[in-house]
Amino acid sequence: MILLPEACANIIDQLIEQRKQQHLSQTELAKKANMTQSVIARIESKKTVPQIDTLMKIIMALGCTLEVVPRKN
């Protein structure tokens, strides 16, 4: 298993939560994002670090946005 940075793992957890809240299966999300279910499964199981374009396809398919917010120090 790949050791993901905590921030990346948190983003993936949020994507999973959004998918479930929208009552989408991995297959349904994959179709909306124009990718295969196996890609969604690998990302959700944190076995791979998604490329930014892949991440954006998933985010857009979920009707979400990605925000860059300064960290609180």
Residue pairs with C-beta under 8 A, 6 or more apart in sequence:
1 46
1 47
2 46
2 47
2 48
2 49
4 12
4 46
4 49
8 49
9 46
11 55
12 43
12 44
12 46
12 50
15 43
15 44
15 58
15 59
15 62
16 44
18 62
18 64
19 26
19 29
19 62
22 62
22 63
24 32
24 62
26 37
26 40
26 41
26 44
27 37
29 40
29 58
29 61
29 62
30 36
30 37
30 39
30 40
32 61
32 62
33 40
33 57
33 58
33 60
33 61
34 57
34 61
35 54
35 57
35 58
39 54
40 58
42 48
43 50
43 54
43 58
50 58
55 66
56 66
59 65
59 66
